[in-house]
């Protein structure tokens, strides 16, 4: 299994957002790499909202996503991250033939989670 991650950064000054497009495979073993990219992005783009697009990943582990969300919500005192949105692909259980297939959804961290209706 290829555990490489690739991250492309797109900064949109008009919307004050940073988009990180992730490809590859996100796992528990490599989620820390994405966390470091997020920390560096936040340090370089203070005040901009960050959206991480995981819809182009070959696969991702729910446990890796849970770890990322937990680490962002419970940072070290010296390394806090503002809220981050994760665009996650449609779950595998929503396959064609089961009715309408939902599109990707955005999972937010921190206070944004409740503000955007995600009570995860």
C-alpha positions in Angstrom: 0.0 0.0 0.0 1.3 3.4 -1.0 1.3 5.6 2.2 2.5 8.7 0.5 0.6 12.0 0.9 0.7 14.9 -1.5 -0.6 18.3 -0.5 -1.2 21.2 -2.9 -1.8 24.6 -1.3 -4.1 27.3 -2.9 -4.5 30.6 -1.1 -7.6 32.7 -2.1 -7.1 36.2 -0.8 -10.6 37.2 -2.0 -12.3 34.7 0.3 -9.6 34.7 3.0 -9.4 30.9 2.8 -6.5 28.5 2.3 -7.3 25.2 0.5 -5.1 22.2 1.0 -5.8 19.5 -1.6 -4.6 16.1 -0.3 -4.0 13.0 -2.5 -2.5 9.7 -1.5 -3.6 7.6 1.5 -4.2 9.1 4.9 -3.6 6.6 7.7 -2.9 6.5 11.4 0.8 6.0 10.5 1.1 9.2 8.4 -1.6 11.6 9.8 1.1 13.5 11.7 2.6 14.6 8.4 -0.7 16.3 7.5 -0.9 17.8 11.0 2.6 19.4 10.5 1.6 20.8 7.1 -1.5 22.3 8.8 0.6 23.8 11.5 3.0 25.3 9.0 0.1 26.6 6.9 -1.5 28.3 9.9 1.8 29.9 10.9 2.3 31.3 7.4 -1.3 32.4 6.8 -2.5 33.7 10.2 -6.1 34.7 10.2 -7.2 32.8 7.1 -9.6 29.9 7.3 -8.1 26.6 6.2 -10.1 23.9 4.3 -8.5 20.5 3.8 -9.9 18.6 0.8 -9.6 14.8 1.3 -12.0 14.0 -1.5 -9.1 13.2 -3.9 -7.4 10.7 -1.6 -7.0 7.1 -2.7 -8.3 6.1 0.7 -8.4 7.4 4.3 -8.9 5.7 7.6 -11.6 7.1 9.9 -9.3 6.6 12.8 -6.7 8.8 11.2 -9.4 11.5 10.8 -10.4 11.1 14.4 -6.8 11.5 15.5 -6.4 14.7 13.4 -9.6 16.2 14.8 -8.6 15.3 18.4 -5.0 16.8 18.0 -6.4 20.0 16.5 -9.0 20.3 19.2 -6.5 19.5 22.0 -3.2 21.2 20.9 -0.1 21.5 22.9 -0.1 24.9 24.6 2.7 26.1 22.3 1.2 24.9 19.1 -2.5 25.8 18.8 -4.4 25.7 15.5 -7.4 27.8 14.6 -10.4 25.9 13.3 -9.9 23.7 10.3 -12.5 22.3 7.9 -12.0 18.9 6.3 -13.9 18.0 3.2 -14.3 14.3 3.4 -15.5 11.9 0.6 -18.8 10.1 0.6 -18.6 7.1 3.0 -18.1 3.7 1.2 -21.5 2.6 2.6 -23.2 5.1 0.4 -22.8 3.2 -2.9 -24.8 3.7 -6.1 -28.1 1.7 -6.0 -28.9 2.7 -2.4 -30.8 5.8 -3.5 -29.3 9.3 -3.6 -25.6 9.3 -3.0 -24.6 12.2 -0.8 -21.7 14.3 -1.9 -18.6 15.2 0.1 -19.2 16.9 3.5 -17.1 19.2 5.6 -16.2 18.3 9.1 -15.1 21.2 11.3 -12.8 21.4 14.3 -13.2 23.3 17.5 -16.0 25.9 18.0 -16.7 25.9 14.2 -17.9 22.3 14.5 -21.1 23.3 16.4 -21.4 26.6 14.4 -21.5 24.6 11.2 -24.0 22.0 12.5 -21.5 19.1 13.1 -22.1 17.6 16.6 -19.5 14.9 16.1 
